[in-house]
Amino acid sequence: MIIHEIVGNRADLPAQQLAGLTEDRVVLDNEQLLKRVQRLTTTSGRELGLRLANNQELHDGDIVYLDDNTVITVQAAPADVLVIAPTELETMAFVAHSLGNRHLQAQFFGPESEYGKAVMVVRYDHTVEDFLTDHNIVFTREQRVMPKAFRHAEHSH
């Protein structure tokens, strides 16, 4: 079976409809979430081909197949991340500027998020961990399913 589009998201299906379907999943890491063309195997062993349009990107919960009996969804594997949570604005600005010079992609979350406070999240990197430790920056290393995949940050000067 070749998949050409994302049908919707699991979160948007009514609970009653979801309960009546057999759910199969493809578990994808960060890099796989960004690939538009790839071969996938579901948790039940079904093989799929993926060929998405240029503007489509996979996210946790995306539905790639749906019929009257079956739904195949994307399950994002947790990413190894550093959750950076400085308590002062100046410290966050220092960290954002310093890590921005390394061209790391970051995701930001506010106090209303699952983190419960304002945080900056980056993919784990031992040099970043050392930088944060050396500067006494509050952070934790966690395994998290991220709302968006981390892309390589392109740049030019």
Summary of the structure (lengths in Angstrom):
residues: 157
radius of gyration: 18.5
end to end distance: 43.7
largest distance: 55.9
contacts: 417
relative contact order: 0.19
helix: 22%
strand: 34%
